[in-house]
Amino acid sequence: MPEHLGSFTFVLHSHLPYVIGHGRWPHGMDWLNEAAAESYIPLLQAFSRLAAEGGPTGVTLGVTPILAEMLASEVFRREFKDYLDNKIQAAQEDLATFQRLGEKHFVTVAQMWEGHYRELKRVFCEDFGEDLLGVCRRLMDGGALEVITSAATHGYLPLLGRDTAVQAQVKQGAASYRRHFGRDPRGFWLPECAYRPRYPWVPPLTGVTTEPVLRKGVEEFLSENGLRYFIIDSHLLKGGKAIGVYKDRFEALERLWERFAAQYQERPEDQQKSPYLPYLVSSAPESKKPEAIFTRDPKTGLQVWSGEWGYPGDGNYLDFHKKRFPGGLRYWRVTSAKADLADKGPYHPEWITSRLHEQADHFVSLVHDILAEFRATHQQPGIITAPYDTELFGHWWFEGPEWLYQVLSRLQKSTRVSLKSAGSFLEEAAPLSVISLPEGSWGEGGYHWIWLNEDNDWTWRHIYPAEKEMEELAQRWADDPDLRMQDLLKQCGRSLFLLESSDWQFLISTFSARDYAELRLVMHHEDFQRLAAMARQYAADRNLSPEDWNFLESCRERDAIFPDIDPKWWSRLEFPPEERE
């Protein structure tokens, strides 16, 4: 019997900001439609094939609560089918144009697109019953994969200004998961893998002077809510250079990084800790239950993330950037990393299969080599944790879902490597070593600079006062039995959640949708301010104008999220940091 080398899990983080009712194209609902068509459905198809062929995929699939709210929406079901119909029509129009011009090669690709979108619609409507979350539940029920939760709206937890704000993001994440998936979550995706330990904290804004306040470590909120583990980047465990995951995809981040790089200092590398073992983390008193962590593997990560030598940069693959308008379909290949759009060669679907097989073989060989080396040096099996944004597979890298299928199909047949989700691995090999972690994230530089810099620090000057106001409102009226007061407080909470989305700072930093992000943040801030003022007025005389009630109803209809939101989450900390259990 061959020696068992260890385990492997893909951790796929699925997230988009809330876009229903907030625009369509170029920014808005089509983000969700594109992600569903290009990533979510192809990946769920791949996982379903693997489950039918060989059992567990070992995939740890993160679905943020706000994304789950959108995928469960009747609006999404309706608009997604319209989106697919529009893509089918665009392919037909392109086909007619290419036939008229005698562009025989592009005729073939246009036919590919028409068939592709017709099949997507059939799978969505017939195989998946227009219920992507239902497919996730069935795959979980069959033991094929594990779905994990995250913060309610992907709030950047280390920078949120009050512990009650962190508590609310985590509690909503757990509650939303139970509602959609019918069980308690085991794992939690920290937005941007961003972690902060317990320490006396002050707001990181110039011109703001306050006394330090003891803040709980992020892991404490997870432990208190029954969550068992989260994922970190390797530099938080071992030191060394933070690899980063975004700079290669966004030119604006390259320029921003050039300004920041002079201030960046690597932590010395710790040779004693390994990314191939889980650990327990705690920054709290010993009586607090520590959280398990899994660490991103940098070796396999670079093979996929790197814009310079990662698989998605293969010249044969479909180019992400060059599109044919008005339909927005793509007919060109990457060609080379340095090629301008004008120099992109035509896409040849028939060239792809051999490249996918070669790169899947290479990746699987790398997995075996890493685990064999770890087993030889540590005399125990390890686990490779390979986290990626889900949208990388299919949206950014069109061939990515098929590559992932090929990798997992090979690993399913391996007699030396097991496919295990992070939660399943913990059930069999619970860690014993308790360690501490520094503050940081998986962004460039390993810290918070993408989400807090000179371009977006103004956003936090909106967020921090709103968090304080929400806490005060909840402390005074969260227990008020008046249902109208509860409606007002709940909508305040929803607007605050949307205001706290880390997407706004990210989009401002990357310039990819800067105007949209700024407008959204300002709008949610204005909504919150008006709703908070209405709550105070209603508390004073139990009366509001018809215009105010209409405003509340319009907010509830447009931002129809989290029916299980609880204003008490903001009223007090369930476990204050001064407590010594």
N, C-alpha and C positions, 0 to 999 in steps of 0.2 A: 504493500500500500504506500503510495507516495506521501512524503511528509507534508502536512498541512502548513502552508506558509502564513496564512492570515486571511483577512477579510477586506472587502472593498464596498464603498457606498458613493454613488453620485448624490450630492445634495443640491437640489434644484430650487432656487429661490424665485417664486413667481409673484410679481407685484406690478401694479400700475396705480397711479393716483385716481381718485374718483372723478370720472369724466361724464357720467350720465347727466344730461341736462346742462352740460357746460361746454358746448361747442361740438363741432364734428370734424371739419378738416380745415387747415392742416393739423390743428391741435384740438383734441377732444375725443369724441366717440370713436373715431377711426383708429386711434391708438389701441383701444380695446378690441375692435374688430380685427385689426392686423395681428395682434398677439394671439387671438383665438384661432385665426385661420392659419397663421404661419408657425406657431409654436405649440399652443395648448392642445389642439386637436391632433396634429401629427405625433406629438409625444404620447398622448393618451392612446393613440392607435398602436404605437410601438410597444408601450407597456402591456397593452391588451394582447398583442401578438406573443410577447415573451411569456406572459402568464399562461397562455394557452399551450405554449410549446414546452415550457420547462419549469414553471413555478416562480419562486421569488425573483424579483429584479434587484432587490437590495436598495432600491431608490428611496431616498428621504426627500419627499416633495413638500417644499414650503409653499403655502398659499396664504397670503396676507388676508386678514379679515376684510379689508375694504375691497380687495379683489373678489373675494367670495361673495360679498354683497352684490357686486356688479354682475358676476356670472350667474347668480340666482335670480336676477331681475327679469321680469317679463319684457321690459324695454330692450334689454340686450338680446333676448331670443328673437324678438321681432326685427330689430335693426340689423342684427347679424345676418339674417337670411336676405334682407335687402342688399346688404353689402356684398354678399356672395353673388347675388343676381347681377349687380353692377359690374363685378369683376368678370363674370361670364360674358356679359355684353361687351365689355372692353376688349376681351380676347377675340370675340367675333368681329368687332370692328377693325382691330389690328389685322386679323386674318384676311379680311376683304381688302384692306389697303395693301398688304404685302403681296397678295395674289395679283392685284392690279399692277403693281410695280415690278412683278417678276422676281421678288426677293424670296427665292425658294427656301433658303435656310431659315429665314425668319418665319415663313409660313409654318414650318415644322414646330418651331418653338411656340408660336401662337396657338397651334392645335394642342400642344402640351398644356398650356395655361388653361384653355377652355376645359379640357378633360380634368385637369387638376381641381379647378374650382367646382365643377359639377360633382366630382367625387367627394369633396369636402362637404358640400351641402347634403349629399346623400348620407354620409357618415353622421353628420350632426343631427339630421332629422330622424333617420331610421335607426342606425346602430346605437347612437348615444341618446336618443329620445329628447334632444334639445336640452340635455341636463348634464353639463360637464362635471359638476360637483357629484352628481349621482354616479358617474363613472369612477370618480375617485373613491367614493364609498365602497363600490363593488370591488374595486381592486384591493382596498384595505381589508374588506371582509374576507377575501380570498388569500390574504397574506402576501400579495404580490408587492406591495409597497407600503410606506408609512407617510401619512400627511402630518406636517407640523404646522404650528401657528406662528404668529408674530404680533407685533404691536398693532393696535387698532388701525391706524392710518399711516403706519411706517414712520411714526415720530422718531426723531433722532434722540434717543433716550439720554445719552450723557449730557446733552445741552438743554434739555427741558428744565425749566426754571424752578419747579417745585416737585417734591416727592409725590404729592397727590396727583400731579399730572402724569408721572411715570406709572403710578399705581393704576390710574384709570386706563391708560393705554394697554397695560398688561391684562387687567381684569376683563376689559372688553375683548381682547384677543382670545382669552380662554373661553369666555361666554359665547362668542361668535362661533368658535370651533365646535363647541358642544351642540349648538343649534344646527349647524350645517352638516356635521359629520357623525352626530349621535354617540359620541364617546368623549372621554377626557383626553386632552392632548398630553403627549409625553415630552415633545421637543418644542423649542422656541427659536425662531430666527431673529437674532438681534438685528434691527435695521442697520444696514451697512456694516454688519459685524462690529458695531460700535459699543465699547464697554467702558464703564467708569466704576472704580472701586469706591468704597465708603471713605469719605474724608470731609473736612470742613471746606465748604464750597462757596465761591462768590461768583456772580454773573461775569462771564468773560467779555465784557463790553467796556470800551473806553468811556470814561466820564460817568460810570456807574459805580458808586462807592457804597457798599453795604458791609455789615459785619459778616464774617464767615458763618455759615450755617452747616451743621453736621448733616450730610446727605448720605442716604443708604447706598450701598453698592447695587448695581443693576441686578446682580445675581440674586439678591435678597428678595426682590419682587417676584422673580420666577419661582424660587423655592416656596415662598408663602402661598403661591397659587397652584401648587402641585406639579409644576413643570420640572423636568428632571435634567435637561441638558440644553446646551446651546453650542454654536459654532464660532470659532475665532480664527483670525488670520495667524499665520505662523510666526510673524515677528512679535506678537504679543506673548507668545510662549517662549521663544528662543532668542529674541533680539535679532540683530542683524538688519539688513535692509528690507523695508516694506516693499513688496512687489507692486502693489496697486492693481486695480482691475479696470480702470476707466480711461486712463490717459490716451491709450492707443486708439480709442474710438471717438474722442472728442478733441478737435484741434484747439478749442479754447482752453481746455485743461492743460494742454502742452504749454501754452503761453502763461497760464496762471501758475503752473508748477515752476517755470523758470524764475518767477518772482519769489516763490517760496523756498526754492531749493537751497539758497544760501543759508537759510536758517535751520535747515534740516540736519539733524545729527543721528546717526545710527546708534542704537543700544548695542553694547558688546554682546556677542553671541554666546548663549548658554549651551554648552555641549552636553550637559547632563539630561536635558529634557528632550523628548522625541515627539514629533508630530504624529507618530504612528501608534501612540498610546493615548487613551482618554485619561484625564485627571479630574480631581475635584477642586473646585475653586470656592474660596470664601474670603471676604474682606470684613466679615462681621464677627461678633463675639462667638466663642466656640460653641455656644448653645444653639446657634443657627445651623440648620441643615445645609451643607454645601451643595453646589450644583456641579454636575459633570460637564466637561467640555470636550469637544472634538476639534481637532486643529486642521486647517487647510493644508494640504500637501503641496509644497511649492513646485516639485518636480513635474508631477502630472498637470498641475495648474498651468504652467508655462506652455505646455504643448497645445493648450486650447485657447488660453487668454491672449497669448502674445501676438501682437499685430505683425511682428517681424518674422518669427519662425513658427507660429502656431498653425495648426491644420487649416483653420478657416482662410488663411492667406494664400492657400494653394491657387495658382493661376487658373486652374480649370474650373473652379467653383463660380457660382453665380455672383456677379458683383452686386453689392448692396446699394451703392450710391447712384448708379446710372439707370434712369428709368425713362420709359417712353410715355409722353403725355398726349392726351389728357387721362388715359386709363391708368397710368402709373405702373404698368407691367415692366418687367426687366428682361432684356434680351442679350445681355452682354456678360462676359466672364471677368473675373478679377484681372487676368492677364499677368500683371505683376504689381507688387506693392507700390512701385514708383510710377505706374502708368497714369497719365492724366485721363479724364473721362473721354476725351476725343480719341485716345489711343487704345481703348478697350476693345478686345476682339469679341466676336460673336460667341454666344454660349452654345456648347455642344453637350446636351444631356447624355449622349452615348459615351462620352469620355469619363463619366463620373464614377461608375461602379467600381472600376479597378482602383481608382484613387481611394475610395472609401474603404475597400477591403485592405489595401496596403496600410492605410493609416490606422485602421482598427487593429490590425495585427501588430503594428508598432506599439500602439498604446497598451495593448494587453501584455506584450512582452515587457514593456516598461513596468507595468504593475507587478508582474511576477518577479522581475529583477529587484525592485525596491523591497518587496516583502521578503524575498529570499535573503537579501543583505541584512535586513532588520532581524530576521529570525536567527541568522548566523551570529550576529553580534550581541543580541539580547536574550537568546535562548528562550524565546516565547513568540507566539504569533502576534502580529500587529494588525492595525486597520488603516487603510488609506481612505481619507476623507477628501472627496473631490467636489467642492462647492462651486457653483456657477449660477449666474442669472439664467433663469429658464429661457428668457427671450433670446439669449445667445443662440440657442438651438432652433433654427427655423426662421426667426425674424432677421437676425444679423447674419446668420450662417444658414442659408437655405437647406443645405444638405445635412445639417447637424442632427436632426432627429433620426435619419437613417444611419448616420455614423454611430450615434449612441446605441441604436438597436444592434448594430453589428458588434460593438464592443461587449454589450451585455450578453448577447447570444453566445459569444465565445467564452465569456467568464462563467455563464451557466453550465457550460460543458467541462469547465476546468475541474480537475480532481485535486488541485492544490490551493485554490483560492475560493473562498465562500462569498456570495453576495448577501450582505446583511445591511438592513437599515441601521441608522445610529441607535435607535431605541432597542432593536433586536439584539445588537451587539452588547448593549448595557445589561440586558437580561442575563447574558451568559458570562460576561467578564466585567463585573462592576469594579471601577477603579478604587484604590485605597489611598493614594498619595494626595494630600491636600496642599495646594500651592496658592500663591497670590499672583495677580496679573496687573500690569500697568494699564493706564488709560490709553485708548486708541481705537482704530477702525481698520477696515481693509481698503480705505481710500489711499491715494498717492500720499507718500510721506507718513502713512500709518497713523495719522491723527485726524483732527476735525476740520482741517483747513478748507476742504471743498464746501463744507456746510457752515463755515464761519470765516468770512474773509471780508475785505474792504468793499466787495461788490454786494454782499448780502447781509452784512451785520445789522442793517436797518430792519430786517424781517424779525429779528429777535426782540427788537424794541417794541414791536407790535405784540409778539407772542407772550412775553413775560408779564406785562400788565393784565392781559386777558386771562392768563392762568391764575393770577392773584385774585382777579374779580370772580372767576368761576369758583374758586375755593371759598370766598366770602359768601357768595350766593348760596352755595351748598350748605355751608355751616349754619346759615340762618333758616333756610327753607326746604332742605332736602327731605325733612320729615313732615312737611306740611301735607295734610291729607287732601287738600284741594286739588282736584285732577287738572284744572287749568294751570295752576302753578307748576305742577309736575310736567305738563306739556311744555311750558316755557323753559324750565330748567333742562329738560332733556334736549330741547333744540339748541339751547346754549351749549350743552356738552357736545352735540354733533358739530356745531359750527367751530368749536374749539378744536375738536379732533381734526377737522379738515384744515384748519389754520396751521396745525402742528405738523402736517405732512412734510417730511424731509425732502420730498420731490421738488418743492418750490425753491429751496436753496440750491439743490443740485442743478435744476434747469437754468437758474440764474447764472451759476458758475460756468456751465458748459455753453451758454448762449444758444442751446439747441431749441429752446422755446421760451426765451427770456420774457418777452412781453406777456405771453400767456400766463407764465408763473407769477409775475408781479401782479397782474390783474386778478388772478385767482386769490392770491394771498390777501390783497387789499379788500376784495369782496367779502371773503370769509371773516376778516377782521371787522368790517363794517356791519355785517350780519350779526356777529356776536355782540358788538357794542349796542346795537339797537335792541336785540333780544334781551340783553342784560338790563338795559334801561326799562324795558317793558316789564320785566320780572319785578324790578324794584317798585315801579309804579303800581303794578297789580297788588303787590304785598301791602302797599300803603292804603289803597281804597277799594281793592277787589273789583276794579273796573278798567277797561281799556276801550279805545275807540274802535269802530268797525275797521278803520284802516289798519290799525295794529293787529287785530285778529286776522285780517286778510293777509298781512305780511307773514305772520306766523304760519298760516296755512300754506302760503306759497313756498316758504322755506322747507316745510315738512314734505311737500310734494316733490320739490326739486331735489332735495338732499334726503331721500327716503332710505336712510341707513340705520342699522343697529336698533331694531325694535326693543332689544333687551337692555339698552343703556340704563344706567342707574346713577342718578345725581349723588347718591351717598358716597360713591367712590372718591369724589372730590372733597367731601366734608371733613374727613379725618383719615389719618393713616391707620390702617388696621394694626400694624406693628410699628410704632414709632422707633426711630433709631436709638433713642436713649435707653430703650427697654433692655433689660438683661434677663433673658428667659432662664 
